Each structure stands twice: as C-alpha cells, then as structure tokens.
Amino acid sequence: MGEAPFLATTALEDFWDTTSPMLFLSPGCMRYSRKHAWSQLQYRVMRHPFTDRDKHDAAYGYTSQFYEKALPKVAEVMNQIHHVNYSVRYWRIVVGIWLLHITQILYEHYVALRACLNEHPDLKTYVLAQEDYVLLRNALDTMDRGSEDAYNLQLYSRLLKALGKAFPERRYKNTRDSHSSTSSQHFVKTLQWSLMKNFLGDRSTFMSHHFLKSQKEKWILFWKSKGRIGFDISRENNYTEVNPDQTARALLKTIEVEDSEFGKIFSKIMADEMPSACIERYEDIRKIARQRYPFSPKVIFTMVGFQVDEVFTSWGAACAEQGTILAGSQHGGNYGMAAIHPIEEHEKTITDRYYSWGWTEQGNKVKPMPAMKYLGVSQSSNYKSARGVLFSLGLGFRFFFRFHDAKPYNSEDCFQDQVKFVKSLPDALRKELRIRMQPVDNGFSLQERWKDLDTGAILEDCTMTFWESLENSRLHVTDHAGSTFADSLAVDYPTLLFWRKESYTVRPAAEPYLDLLREVGVLLDSPQEAAATVNRIYDHVDEWWNEKRRKLAVKEFTDRFAQTGPHGYDKWVKEFLTLANT
C-alpha cells in the first residue's frame, strides 16, 4: 500500500502538507495564480460525485425535499427561541434563503468528503482552529463567503469533526470590513425618502431593491401613481460583533430532520452556522425595522430585498403575517428557462404574486410584465457605426454554491470554451475584440489568465456599465444564459450566444424558443461555430441582424424571456394600483 494522501480542502497553502502525495478535493483548491506552488507536486484531483448530470439532478431533488422537511422544524424552534408564534411562511421569508443555501452546500461538501474518506480512510489533512470560525451576519454574508477559501475550510472542518474525525488544527484569521455610502449620497436619498414616506398609506405599494435603471424611473412611477407607489432608499445595515447564544443554538441542534448520516450531522452544523441576524441580533433588527418602516402598505414589491437586506426582510415578513400582499419579480436572464433554478422557486414560493419577463406557467401565480430593469432603456442603433466585438464572459465559482442549470462543476470547461472562441477568430478580428470580465473574480484570476494567453484582445473590466460597453460595440457575444444576453436582445442589439447544448439544461417549455434562435444562427452550440459566424457577419452585421426571419425569431424569444414593449410605466402603475385596491 502506498503512503496515505494528504487531503487539501482549500487553496490556502498553510493548510497543505506537500511532503505527502496531495489529494485535492476539487480544482477550486488549485488557484491559477499559484500554479507554480502546486504544478510540480505529486497530486491528484478527486472526481466530483455530482459530475454526472443524473446524480447532480438527484442530489438537487434530495436537498429540496430535505429543506422542506427541515424548514417547519426550524420554524418551530425559532418561535420557541424568540417567544413568538409566527407561521412557517414567515420563517421561510426570514431564514429560508439561508437555509436553502446551507442545506445544498453542506450536502455537496458532505458527499465529496465522504467519497474521499471511503476511498482513503487513512487520509491526512489540516482543519481550521475553532477559535477562528466566523459567525455569519446574514444571508448575504453566507452567499458572499461561499466563494471564499476560509469559509469553505470552516465548513469542511465542521463536517469532518461531525463525522468523528480528528485532525490537527491550524490558525487563520478571516476578517471583512463593512462599507457605507457617502454622506452626500445619504443626504439626497434621505430627502427623497422623507417626501415619499408622507404619501404612503394602507392602499399604497412600496418598492425596494427593484433594479430600476435610475432615479428618473422611480419618480415617473411615483407621479403617475399620484404618490401611491413609493420607494425605499438604498442603505447598508450596521454590524456589531456578537457572541453566539449557545443556549439558543443548542435548541436548534436538537432538530431531527431524518435518520441518515447527513441528517444526523446537519442540525449540529446548521445551528452553529445560522447567521446572527436570525438569533442574536433578531430583536434589534425587528426594532430597527419598525423605526425605518412605520407603516403597513397594501403591497410590498421587491426583486432581491428578501435575500440581501435583513431589516427589510424582517419588516416584510411581519407585514405578510398581517395580510400585506408580497409581490416579486425575476431579476436575471435565465428565469423561466433553466431546468434547475432554486432561487426562482424560492422567490415564487414566498410571494403572493410573481412577475416574469414574459413567460408563464400553467396553474400558478406567475404573471408576465415588461421587465422593470428595462424601463427607460431604449433600443439603440449605435452598432451601425461602431466597431469591435464585445465578448461578455460567464461567471464561475471555485466552490460549490448551489445546484443550478448549467453542467455542474464546469467552470474550467467554460473557460476553455471561451479560449477556443477567441483563438478561433482571425488575428484581425481578435484585435477588434473586447473581453469583458465579471465584476467578481472568485479567485479565478481571469485577468492574469487572459494576459498570459496573449490573444491580442482588449481586456475590459467593469469600470463602465454593460450598457455603455454594449453601445461601443458592433456585435455582442456571450457564452452563458445570464442577464447580459437578455439585456442586449431586449434592446435589439446584434447578439450571438453560444454554449454546448449538453451543458445547459432547460425546461421543456423553453426549448422551442431556444431552438428558434438556433435555427436563425443566433444561438450556436460550440465556440468554433460562434467564431466562424462572427467572422462571416462582422462586416455586414446590420444586414444580418435585420434579416426578416431572424428578426421574427428574436422578437418571439424576447417577448417570452426579455419583454419590453410600449407603455411599460403605465402597465406597472395599473398593476400595482389594482393589487393595492384588492
């Protein structure tokens, strides 16, 4: 038998032992920027247990059922901890988005670790010292830290301990600072808030985290509704460090979700990982919410407020208990299309009315409306005089974040397809190409990778907005079904999409619409096809884009998945006033 391998669960090299054969839990543990540190080692990367699509989808189904079994039990204990008697729906709003993520993350981490331990029962590793564990602040903190080495190391360390494994500990201090807006910005926003707040009553609609393009769109809706549609001001909540309430968390540890190894260890870790916003700071947040929002509107509308703002969430959940109508809307380009979309499912479940960008579902509450983020955005013909190709890249994750529609764990595959697209372009066109990075790199070192490839293309960060970048281009190309493809199609800008058909699973109702784009050459199934199309159409993009059959196909698609249309403001005002009068 060979020497027991050392398992690396992180890219933090202080938690490696390179004197032993290395077993990397995932490619995410091997940063490109540190290639010199691991490329010469004796190592192997574990094959992920969910690489197979069927296993991935089965795991998603399992965690969805597990979450639904856990939620009412968590709600019962949370009522006990806080001496309240709220419904399961209330706690789904307050704690649900976090519970959904932590269930999926812990299960994926657990299955990956269990596969390692089954294959190498004598493996070695280092774990994070318990005194360096972080206490999460809120759901957004969980999602932010989910892409970080230190937080994932914390979860792996907790799992190994819960599985009865004892490994040497090492220290690592992980900190994060809060940010706040400037005083001048806050002053202007406070004036707006003071004006709007005076108009809001029990027949009003209150909007928060709504993705409107600018202040102008807010005021148009405000005046058209005669002050019955009001808006929150954007602000960040202050954080203070708190010590864990071990008595409350011990109650959560008594929850029994199911009689399985994962079921037995889940509650122990879930209880320690629950954000302080739900336990230690719960009462303080409720007080702030009552002071910030001293009214109960008939309708509360938000896109992401229940994911990113715990004060708004506390208030909205309490209002819903008293009969306020909760309305939500999609805020990304793959809603209604993706076969697996846990965020969409969560948003539809917690709201009374849900608005899509055009798609419908039989027998539920989804209603198509003009996409709110496109109000005030007009179609542009700048491409007729502009030069250059804008290539907007998809965003990957080094660590598992949640189950999703794209082929699992394919961030490296996606990058290689991006490279194939760029390298398949002629030299002259590569010089006309701008590669637009995502605002968050997640440790992929994309700028460094593309610089090392020396393709001749221009590397663009997010200093200017996507809209500004788009209008400086003759053609937009993207490799993922996110927001940017919908954005450019919605404003009728020449757009090419490419992704491998087997890498992105869609629901049956969406397939005919994507097939339409394939038929007219807007959606391609390989990077090489996309590059060949760019080369063929670049000198006459206008003629290609406005060909009648292609124009009709794009319109049919956007009517379903990126709806704009005339009278958008009036439609939204009418909808909100109708809801408020029910």
C-alpha positions in Angstrom: 0.0 0.0 0.0 1.2 3.5 -0.8 1.6 6.4 1.6 -1.7 7.9 2.8 -2.5 11.0 0.8 -2.9 14.5 2.3 -6.3 16.0 1.5 -6.4 19.6 0.6 -9.8 21.1 1.1 -8.7 24.7 0.4 -6.3 26.8 -1.7 -4.8 28.2 1.5 -1.3 26.7 1.3 -0.8 26.9 5.1 -3.3 24.0 5.2 -1.3 21.8 2.8 1.4 19.2 3.6 3.4 18.9 0.4 5.7 16.2 1.9 2.9 13.7 1.2 1.1 12.8 -2.0 -1.6 15.5 -2.4 -5.2 14.8 -3.0 -7.1 18.0 -4.0 -10.8 17.9 -3.1 -11.6 20.0 -6.2 -10.0 22.1 -8.9 -11.0 25.1 -6.7 -8.2 24.2 -4.3 -5.7 25.0 -7.0 -5.5 28.7 -7.8 -4.2 29.6 -11.2 -2.2 32.5 -9.6 -0.4 29.9 -7.5 0.3 27.3 -10.3 4.0 27.3 -9.5 3.2 26.1 -6.0 1.2 23.0 -7.0 2.1 22.1 -10.6 5.3 20.3 -9.6 3.7 18.4 -6.7 2.7 14.7 -6.8 -1.1 15.2 -6.8 -4.5 14.0 -7.9 -7.8 15.8 -8.1 -10.9 14.0 -6.8 -13.6 13.4 -9.4 -16.6 15.1 -8.1 -19.5 12.8 -7.2 -22.1 15.0 -9.0 -20.3 15.5 -12.3 -22.8 13.1 -13.8 -25.9 15.1 -14.6 -28.3 12.4 -13.3 -26.6 12.3 -10.0 -26.5 16.1 -9.8 -30.2 16.3 -10.5 -31.0 13.6 -8.0 -29.0 15.4 -5.4 -30.9 18.6 -6.1 -34.2 16.7 -5.6 -32.9 15.2 -2.4 -31.8 18.5 -0.9 -35.1 20.2 -2.0 -37.1 17.6 -0.1 -34.7 17.8 2.9 -35.1 21.6 3.0 -38.9 21.3 3.0 -38.7 18.8 5.9 -36.2 20.9 7.9 -38.0 24.3 7.5 -41.1 23.6 9.7 -38.9 22.1 12.4 -36.6 25.1 12.2 -39.6 27.4 12.3 -40.9 25.7 15.5 -37.6 26.1 17.3 -37.2 29.7 16.1 -40.6 30.6 17.6 -39.5 29.0 20.8 -36.2 30.8 20.9 -37.8 34.2 20.3 -41.1 33.7 22.2 -43.2 34.4 19.1 -45.8 32.4 17.2 -45.1 33.1 13.5 -46.1 30.9 10.6 -43.8 28.7 8.6 -44.2 31.2 5.7 -42.8 33.9 8.0 -39.7 31.9 8.8 -39.3 30.8 5.1 -39.0 34.6 4.3 -36.7 35.4 7.3 -34.4 32.3 7.3 -35.4 30.4 4.2 -32.9 31.7 1.6 -30.0 31.0 4.0 -31.4 27.5 5.0 -31.8 26.6 1.3 -28.1 27.5 0.6 -26.6 25.9 3.6 -28.6 22.7 3.0 -27.3 22.4 -0.5 -23.7 23.5 0.3 -23.4 21.2 3.3 -24.8 18.2 1.4 -22.4 18.7 -1.5 -19.5 19.2 0.9 -20.5 16.1 2.9 -20.9 13.8 -0.2 -17.5 15.0 -1.5 -15.8 14.4 1.9 -17.5 11.0 2.3 -16.2 9.9 -1.1 -12.7 10.8 -0.1 -12.9 9.1 3.3 -14.4 5.9 1.7 -11.6 5.8 -0.8 -8.8 6.8 1.6 -9.9 6.1 5.2 -6.3 6.8 6.4 -6.0 10.2 4.7 -4.4 13.2 6.4 -5.5 16.8 6.5 -5.5 20.0 8.5 -8.6 21.7 9.8 -9.3 25.3 10.8 -8.9 26.1 14.5 -12.3 26.6 16.1 -11.3 30.0 17.6 -11.0 31.3 14.0 -14.5 30.3 12.9 -16.6 33.3 11.8 -20.1 33.9 12.9 -22.2 34.8 9.8 -24.1 38.1 9.9 -26.9 37.5 7.4 -27.9 35.5 4.4 -25.9 37.8 2.1 -22.8 37.2 4.2 -23.3 33.5 3.6 -23.5 33.9 -0.2 -20.5 36.3 -0.2 -18.4 34.0 1.9 -19.5 30.9 -0.1 -16.8 31.7 -2.7 -14.0 32.1 -0.2 -11.4 29.6 0.8 -11.6 30.3 4.6 -15.3 29.9 4.9 -15.4 26.7 2.9 -12.5 25.4 5.1 -14.6 26.2 8.1 -17.5 24.1 6.7 -15.2 21.2 5.8 -13.7 21.3 9.3 -17.1 21.2 11.0 -18.1 18.3 8.8 -15.0 16.3 9.5 -15.5 16.8 13.2 -19.2 15.8 13.0 -18.1 12.7 11.1 -16.0 11.8 14.1 -12.6 12.6 12.5 -9.9 14.3 14.5 -7.2 16.2 12.5 -4.5 18.7 13.5 -5.8 22.3 13.7 -4.2 25.4 12.2 -5.0 29.1 12.7 -6.2 31.5 10.1 -7.7 34.9 10.8 -10.5 35.9 8.4 -12.0 39.4 8.6 -14.2 41.6 6.5 -15.0 45.3 6.7 -18.3 46.9 6.2 -18.8 49.6 3.6 -21.1 52.6 3.7 -22.3 55.2 1.2 -21.0 58.8 1.2 -22.8 61.4 3.4 -23.9 63.4 0.3 -25.5 60.4 -1.3 -27.2 59.6 2.0 -28.5 63.1 2.4 -30.1 63.1 -1.1 -31.6 59.7 -0.5 -33.0 60.7 2.9 -34.7 63.8 1.3 -36.4 61.5 -1.2 -37.4 59.1 1.4 -38.9 61.8 3.6 -41.0 63.0 0.7 -42.3 59.6 -0.4 -43.0 58.4 3.1 -45.6 61.1 3.6 -47.6 59.7 0.8 -47.6 56.1 1.8 -50.8 54.7 3.3 -52.6 51.4 3.7 -53.6 51.4 -0.1 -50.1 52.0 -1.3 -47.4 49.9 -3.0 -43.9 50.0 -1.5 -40.9 49.0 -3.7 -37.4 48.1 -2.5 -34.4 46.5 -4.3 -36.2 46.9 -7.6 -33.4 47.2 -10.2 -34.8 50.3 -11.8 -32.3 51.9 -14.1 -32.1 55.3 -12.4 -33.8 57.8 -10.1 -35.8 59.0 -13.1 -37.8 55.8 -13.4 -38.7 55.9 -9.7 -40.1 59.4 -10.0 -42.1 58.6 -13.1 -43.8 55.7 -11.3 -44.3 57.9 -8.2 -46.0 60.7 -10.1 -48.0 58.5 -12.5 -49.5 56.8 -9.4 -50.2 60.1 -7.6 -47.8 59.1 -4.9 -49.3 55.7 -4.2 -46.1 53.9 -5.4 -43.2 54.7 -3.1 -39.6 53.6 -2.9 -37.1 52.6 -0.2 -33.7 54.3 -0.1 -30.6 52.1 -0.5 -28.7 51.8 2.7 -26.4 49.3 4.4 -27.1 47.9 7.8 -24.5 48.4 10.6 -22.9 45.4 12.1 -21.6 44.8 15.6 -19.7 41.7 16.6 -21.8 39.5 18.9 -21.0 36.3 20.8 -23.0 33.2 19.9 -26.1 32.5 22.0 -25.1 28.9 22.8 -28.4 28.2 24.6 -30.5 29.1 21.5 -28.2 27.3 19.2 -28.3 24.2 21.4 -32.1 24.1 20.8 -31.5 24.1 17.1 -29.1 21.2 17.4 -32.0 19.1 18.8 -33.8 19.1 15.4 -34.0 15.7 13.8 -34.7 16.0 10.1 -34.2 12.4 9.0 -32.4 9.2 10.2 -29.4 9.3 7.9 -25.7 10.1 8.5 -26.2 13.5 6.8 -29.5 14.1 8.6 -27.8 13.4 12.0 -24.9 15.9 11.4 -26.9 18.5 9.6 -28.5 20.1 12.6 -25.3 20.3 14.6 -23.6 22.3 11.9 -26.7 24.3 10.8 -27.2 25.5 14.3 -23.7 26.9 14.6 -23.7 28.4 11.1 -27.1 30.2 11.3 -26.5 34.0 10.9 -26.6 36.2 13.9 -29.4 38.2 12.2 -31.7 35.3 12.9 -30.7 34.7 16.5 -28.5 37.2 18.5 -29.5 40.3 16.5 -33.1 39.2 15.7 -34.8 41.6 18.2 -32.5 44.5 17.4 -33.3 44.1 13.7 -37.1 44.0 14.4 -36.8 47.3 16.3 -34.8 48.9 13.5 -37.4 47.6 11.0 -40.3 49.2 13.0 -38.5 52.5 13.1 -37.4 52.5 9.5 -40.8 51.5 8.1 -43.6 52.9 10.4 -46.4 51.9 8.1 -48.1 48.8 6.6 -48.7 49.2 2.8 -51.1 47.0 1.0 -48.4 45.8 -1.4 -44.6 45.2 -0.9 -42.7 44.7 -4.1 -39.0 43.6 -4.3 -36.7 41.6 -6.5 -33.8 40.8 -4.2 -34.7 42.5 -0.9 -35.5 39.3 0.9 -32.0 38.0 0.0 -29.8 41.0 0.7 -31.4 43.1 3.5 -32.3 41.6 6.8 -34.1 44.7 8.1 -36.4 44.9 5.1 -36.9 41.1 5.3 -37.9 41.3 9.0 -40.5 44.1 8.2 -41.8 42.4 5.0 -42.3 39.1 6.7 -44.2 40.7 9.6 -46.3 42.7 7.2 -47.2 39.5 5.3 -48.4 37.9 8.6 -50.9 40.8 8.8 -52.2 40.4 5.2 -49.8 42.6 3.1 -49.5 41.3 -0.4 -45.9 40.3 -1.3 -45.0 40.8 -4.9 -41.7 39.7 -6.5 -40.1 39.6 -9.9 -37.3 37.8 -11.7 -34.0 39.7 -11.9 -31.9 37.5 -14.2 -31.9 36.3 -17.8 -32.4 32.5 -17.2 -35.6 32.6 -15.2 -38.3 30.6 -16.8 -35.7 28.7 -18.9 -33.4 26.9 -16.5 -34.4 23.3 -15.6 -33.0 23.9 -12.1 -33.4 27.3 -10.5 -33.7 27.2 -6.7 -33.7 31.0 -6.4 -36.7 31.3 -8.7 -38.5 28.6 -6.9 -37.9 30.3 -3.5 -39.0 33.7 -4.8 -42.2 32.2 -6.2 -43.0 30.4 -3.0 -42.6 33.3 -0.6 -44.6 35.8 -2.8 -48.3 36.2 -3.4 -47.8 37.5 -7.0 -44.7 36.9 -9.1 -43.9 38.7 -12.3 -41.9 37.3 -15.2 -40.3 38.9 -18.2 -42.8 37.3 -20.4 -43.0 33.5 -19.6 -45.9 31.9 -17.9 -46.5 28.6 -16.0 -49.8 26.7 -16.1 -51.8 26.9 -12.9 -49.6 29.3 -10.8 -49.3 32.9 -9.9 -46.7 34.0 -12.4 -47.8 37.0 -14.5 -45.8 38.3 -17.5 -45.0 42.0 -17.4 -42.5 44.3 -19.1 -39.1 43.8 -17.4 -38.7 46.5 -14.8 -35.0 46.8 -15.3 -35.6 47.8 -19.0 -38.0 50.7 -18.2 -36.3 53.8 -19.5 -33.9 51.8 -21.7 -34.4 52.5 -25.4 -33.4 50.5 -28.4 -30.1 51.6 -30.0 -28.7 51.5 -33.5 -25.2 52.6 -32.4 -23.9 49.3 -33.8 -24.3 50.6 -37.3 -21.4 53.0 -36.8 -19.5 51.3 -34.0 -16.6 48.9 -34.4 -15.5 46.0 -32.3 -16.9 42.8 -30.7 -17.9 42.7 -27.1 -17.4 39.3 -25.5 -19.0 39.2 -22.1 -17.8 36.2 -20.0 -19.9 33.9 -17.8 -19.1 33.8 -14.1 -17.8 30.6 -12.4 -17.4 29.5 -8.8 -14.4 27.7 -7.4 -16.5 26.2 -4.6 -20.0 24.7 -4.9 -22.6 27.4 -4.2 -25.9 25.8 -5.1 -27.4 23.4 -7.6 -28.1 25.1 -10.9 -29.0 24.6 -14.5 -25.5 24.7 -16.1 -23.4 21.5 -16.3 -22.1 21.0 -12.8 -18.5 21.9 -11.9 -17.6 23.0 -15.4 -16.0 26.4 -14.7 -12.7 25.2 -16.2 -14.5 23.7 -19.2 -16.4 27.0 -19.7 -13.1 28.9 -19.6 -11.6 26.6 -22.2 -14.5 27.1 -24.5 -14.1 30.9 -24.1 -10.4 30.4 -25.1 -11.4 28.3 -28.1 -13.8 31.0 -29.3 -11.2 33.7 -29.1 -8.4 31.6 -30.7 -10.8 30.6 -33.5 -11.1 34.2 -34.6 -8.8 35.6 -37.3 -6.0 37.8 -36.0 -7.6 40.9 -37.4 -10.8 40.3 -35.5 -9.1 39.4 -32.2 -7.7 42.9 -32.3 -11.3 44.2 -32.5 -12.4 42.0 -29.6 -13.1 43.3 -26.1 -13.3 40.6 -23.4 -15.5 41.9 -20.6 -14.8 40.3 -17.2 -17.4 39.8 -14.5 -17.1 42.3 -11.5 -16.3 39.4 -9.1 -13.4 37.1 -10.0 -14.0 34.5 -7.2 -10.3 33.6 -7.3 -10.2 32.5 -10.9 -7.5 35.1 -11.8 -9.2 35.7 -15.2 -7.3 38.9 -15.9 -4.0 37.0 -15.3 -5.1 34.0 -17.4 -6.0 36.1 -20.4 -2.9 38.2 -20.2 -0.8 35.0 -20.2 -2.7 33.8 -23.2 -1.7 37.0 -25.1 -4.5 36.7 -27.6 -4.3 40.3 -28.8 -7.8 41.1 -27.5 -8.5 44.0 -25.2 -9.3 43.1 -21.6 -12.2 45.1 -20.1 -13.2 45.3 -16.5 -16.5 46.7 -15.2 -15.3 50.3 -14.9 -18.0 51.3 -17.4 -21.5 49.8 -17.3 -22.6 47.0 -19.6 -24.9 49.4 -21.4 -22.0 51.8 -22.1 -19.8 48.9 -23.3 -22.5 47.5 -25.5 -23.1 50.8 -27.3 -19.4 51.0 -28.2 -19.7 47.6 -30.0 -20.9 46.4 -33.4 -21.7 42.9 -32.0 -22.2 41.3 -28.6 -21.2 37.7 -28.0 -21.8 35.8 -24.7 -21.3 32.3 -23.6 -23.8 31.9 -20.8 -27.6 32.2 -20.2 -27.3 35.0 -17.7 -28.5 38.6 -17.7 -26.3 40.1 -20.4 -27.8 38.1 -23.3 -31.3 39.1 -22.3 -30.2 42.7 -21.9 -28.7 43.0 -25.3 -31.6 41.2 -27.0 -34.1 43.3 -25.2 -32.7 46.5 -26.8 -32.4 44.8 -30.2 -28.7 44.9 -30.3 -26.9 42.3 -32.6 -26.1 39.4 -30.3 -24.6 35.9 -30.7 -24.9 33.3 -28.0 -23.0 30.1 -27.6 -23.0 27.2 -25.2 -22.8 23.5 -25.5 -26.3 22.1 -25.6 -25.4 19.3 -23.2 -24.0 21.8 -20.7 -27.2 23.8 -20.1 -30.5 22.0 -19.3 -33.7 23.9 -19.9 -37.3 23.2 -19.0 -39.4 21.7 -21.9 -41.5 24.9 -22.3 -38.4 26.9 -23.1 -36.8 24.5 -25.6 -38.9 25.7 -28.7 -37.8 29.3 -28.1 -34.1 28.4 -27.9 -34.5 26.2 -31.0 -35.8 29.3 -32.8 -32.6 31.1 -32.0 -30.6 28.1 -33.2 -32.5 27.9 -36.5 -31.6 31.5 -37.4 -28.0 31.3 -36.2 -28.2 33.5 -33.1 -27.6 30.6 -30.7 -24.6 28.3 -31.6 -23.7 25.0 -29.9 -19.9 25.4 -30.0 -17.3 28.1 -29.6 -15.8 27.3 -33.0 -19.3 27.8 -34.7 -19.6 31.1 -32.9 -16.2 32.3 -34.0 -16.9 31.3 -37.6 -20.2 33.2 -37.5 -18.6 36.4 -36.2 -16.0 36.2 -38.9 -18.7 35.8 -41.6 -21.1 38.6 -40.4 -18.8 41.2 -38.9 -18.6 43.4 -42.0 -22.3 43.4 -42.6 -23.8 43.0 -39.1 -26.7 45.3 -39.8 -27.9 43.3 -42.8 -27.5 40.0 -40.9 -29.3 41.2 -37.8 -32.3 42.7 -39.6 -33.0 39.8 -41.9 -36.7 39.2 -41.6 -36.7 35.6 -40.4 -34.0 36.3 -37.8 -35.9 39.4 -36.6 -39.1 37.5 -36.1 -37.3 34.7 -34.2 -35.6 37.2 -31.8 -38.8 39.0 -31.2 -40.6 35.8 -30.4 -37.9 34.9 -27.9 -37.7 38.3 -26.3 -41.5 38.5 -25.9 -41.2 35.4 -23.8 -37.9 36.0 -21.9 -37.0 39.7 -22.1 -40.2 41.6 -22.6 -40.2 45.3 -23.1 -43.0 46.8 -25.2 -44.7 50.2 -25.1 -46.4 51.7 -22.1 -44.3 49.8 -19.6 -44.7 52.5 -16.9 -48.5 52.6 -17.3 -48.8 48.8 -17.1 -46.8 48.7 -13.9 -48.8 51.6 -12.3 -52.1 49.9 -13.3 -50.9 46.5 -11.9 -49.8 47.9 -8.5 -52.9 50.1 -8.1 -55.1 47.1 -8.9 -53.3 45.0 -6.3 -53.5 47.7 -3.7 -57.2 48.0 -4.2 -58.0 44.3 -3.8 
